[in-house]
Amino acid sequence: MTQNLERWLFGVFSKAVSYKSLGRATILTFHRVSDNNSLFEQEEVGILEFRDKMRLLKKHFNVVSIEELLNANFNGDLKPYTVAITIDDGYEDCYSVITPILDELKLPGAFFITTEGIEQGGLWNDKIANALLLTEQQSIHIDDEEIFIDDDVSRCAAFGKILVKCKYKKLHERSQFIALLNEQCKTEFTDYDFLTEDKIRAMANAGMIIGAHTHSHPILAVEDEQVCITEIKESKDILENITGTSIKHFAYPNGMVGRDFNGKHESMLKELGFESGFSTTWGHFSPDSNRFAIPRFTPWDKNIYRFAFRLVRHSCKKYG
């Protein structure tokens, strides 16, 4: 299918079903935007791809900030195909790539930042990737299993297996696991590809919304209550000290409703002064949405018109 035909079909399809998208909005989620082609990065979007998608959103969709969305009168303020743009974690490309593209196109964005990365230069998964990339060992032992890491294919497989083992560990167990991994790999963490305080301030000054994403990116549902409160509050306090403004919005790590967080954690956000909490569970945002478990959705198609078709189809879909 040629690009011209895709563009024409998208235009016809989106106009024909636009009425079905009224009264609801889609909140998009991105993580990394880079052309580095990292061996282990699974959620990376190329720079040209991201720019093309943002241009498409600018032309064919009604892009608003998350604060505009939260304050909208859904009966009168929202046009068809309303979307908001969010970015999770807080890697350096938020500053060097994503913010300049959004600023150039005058599009609002919200960045949910895991504050441990500011201090340490990366997150727990980066430490695992760093160990596997830098080691000269041919294999490692995890839970009495020998895992070979002697080429790129085996290293990718090992990374995926270790992520599964680590993701749902409590923070202290995760730290112990990573320390043992570095000991086996004979490596130290050297990846410093995260936002700095100055860059976060610059993004806020450019009009981007800064939100919290915990301090260490734990799965809240597996942690003790006090650990959760500390993790959420610490990220809020650090970001407020950096930006000099109130941090009102939060995104749950991993973010699936019921599996990764629950009503107990929603109550923590309210008590700590947040105005919203964002999940990764698919769905629309509408007037009756739970504002402390807001659904998000992002088509992962590389082709921008397939991305657009899927986004329109999602806007018209009924959930629940």
Steps between C-alpha positions, in 0.01 A plus 500: 500500500653836401530780752261718298236227504554443873460874560179512297351192668590634843333833422179332382490249787575753774232742381241226461530378859602821681166529683580175685800661670305781666502507879825308534871559457811289447816547705811381317808359674860505375828409670815540289546695175843434355691372198759321715354154425579369846531123517250467785264796453159361405290817528723731297351716225725650232537878484361539146213262586413699811516832315273365222250370755494832682445685171215264421345560842537875451322486165224246557437480877410740780810495723453638851697493824404258777392800708272626222358150481438475873326839497305451176128528460451181301166617360640812341876541523633184340519453127499153339823303533634685801837366616760585765868404487685349797854368534607267782829443686714808427785417266722771353323491162200657676709819501713470187247346260140490623463847651651680196264316263195575715613860546554546126148373426350684800372174647467447876659203673515349848815325626480254790847472653650227719722709724760237591619529141590865558731397783646181351489564124258217424246255639515140619446359149786715369730344759409153373553604137831666588629186671411276205644738243833562672580160641767277348348192661354235271227389741345581836300299756153618601303286748729202432446535123792567268409777256729555204584857398765441235332685210232765438218248459577325828549832681157620383344174614678528836386860543137404442523208742664710771245782461220251561677373813568851632195708416273370776766471770485734797750785480748354746487162323548668163805690629653181636436320172664775294799514735554125453462538123767771490723281714467210255543726197790687663350834396401835648216723385625761252189595298410863563216561256244662730360847555691740725347763727593781257336320209180437696483868589551592133216268396269651762596850383412393144144433621520124540317343794726313741344210691621235745563131429630387845862521610626149411231365264366218722184305432292659776272198543789283628643755744409572861275800554769721652740427215232607251430825684871578522558421132213721382571788739875501435451534125249780554728687742809471279318625191338787690842609625635488145214678325386731779139406421242259637512152348137404444510197271633147540550191282510155660808286418402225257151630565246221449188557711453228762829327424757775558298736722159514664264726692739517795759671282240730346416615854870569562510733201197693626647532850832624359331774298500357147213582266532201268656159456570340160494127428605297196170313481343560158199722476368854448484791737147630545298700757428189706861373502671437833751787508742294707502207257487677163535262203745556216556347157768522231508327159853371440481489118811647336305611193337830594172437316459156654572672832228755414246236388549306822470817708172593329367148542592510870322837537180339377529179698291421807682376810349322798 
